Amino acid sequence: MKKTEESLYFNIYQKITSDIRSKWLPADTKLQSVRKAAAFYNVSCNTIQNAYNQLLDEGYIYSKEKKGYFVCDFQTDVVENLQSSQSTQKISSDVSNTQLPKEEINLEANITDTSFFPYATLRQLYREVLSQKNNEILERSGDFQGEEKLRTAICQYLYSHRSVNCNPSQIVVGGGTSDLLQLLIRLFTLKEQLQNPSGSFITPVFFLEKPGFTTIKKIIEDTGCKTVDVPVTEDGADINSIISQSQKLENQTCLLHLTPAHQFPTGITMTAPRKNLILKWAQEKENRYIIEDDYDSDFRYKGVPIPSMQGFDTKNKVIYMGTFSRTLTPALRISYIVLPQPLIELYKSNYSYYKCPVPRIEQQVLADFIQGGYFERHINRAKKIYRSRRDLILEHLYREFPQVEVRGEQAGLHFIIRIPNVSEDQFIQFAKKNNIHIKGTGTGWLIIGYGHLQPAEIDTIFTKINSKNLK
């Protein structure tokens, strides 16, 4: 898409979203046809269609066949449940720790390909950071929140690419998601103690998407905190379940962990009305917060990046969490959180004696990598490679299984599929016999991770798994 066309459609998209959120365009209002809108804005029909497609992706509008596009309702909550009656079954692990035979092809999600990582650039940046003029970096332990230079680089990137509103002082750098989750548990436990200095206090309760990250669930439960499962619908986390279950925990701190940009593992993008309802839920009580886990939103293959929930938060209720493990390499254990102002003040007042677990050298190198434009160039290159692999595997799937249902393919490093008349377990066992490792969601859908697969491996998969062999 040409730059001018992209900016035109983005401006139109922003104008319509603003009108919807301000209720200037009420629920169920019919939008102009593509042709009429193109004439009204004096742009091409393709530009309008791209704007409407982005609005559809984010759930601002819905379409009716042969009738056009209509505005979604930001107040009511009419949803269809994605989960089948099997939704309570055990689901697969989100991170691959399985030791597989070398000849077996692994289709687990979120495995990255580091073969095109810019090693030469990284080596050069390390040399520059370790040059004589930077001796100070070896002599002091650094800021307990993380290097200011890195926090500034992250802040600038988040604002321009994810619409996150923050300043560097709100960012805390950590050594991975588990490290930051434990930090949050300590922080909210302290908050509870300060609010009840003479009475008993209770650890926070985590509301977790189901299906979702089982590793995160295990980490939280290992700390002694209680977890509550929240079903995932076609619009995102089930708001009715969130409301009903939180009412039973009136006096406890509730932390709702979400993956709204690309839900794991379903790949669903949470709709804008659902985000709005969840934000309202959090704002109703002082002890409710949202953890927005943006684990792979850099890899979006359609339209512009989905704006973060944090960017719409006006009441200090959203804790934004990100990581470089997906975008660069899992070996680079650097993650971060953006804390609302009251929480970062509490953190600074009580935990300044903690040391940032990430070495200063690596933080400085990463800061230079981002600020030098290398990070964005790497993301753009990776997106092209991952998109081509996604397209190839989808081409094979649609050819071999014309009736296949696909969800979540617009972003990330995985999507899910369902093949009519073939059960989840049946397909998993069939793949296993053909030396292909695949996992399911426990809801009838199969997870297809593709980021690490070479084209030849994808071709090999479908010589073994095809409609003829499956019969």
Disulfide bonds with the S-S distance in Angstrom:
none
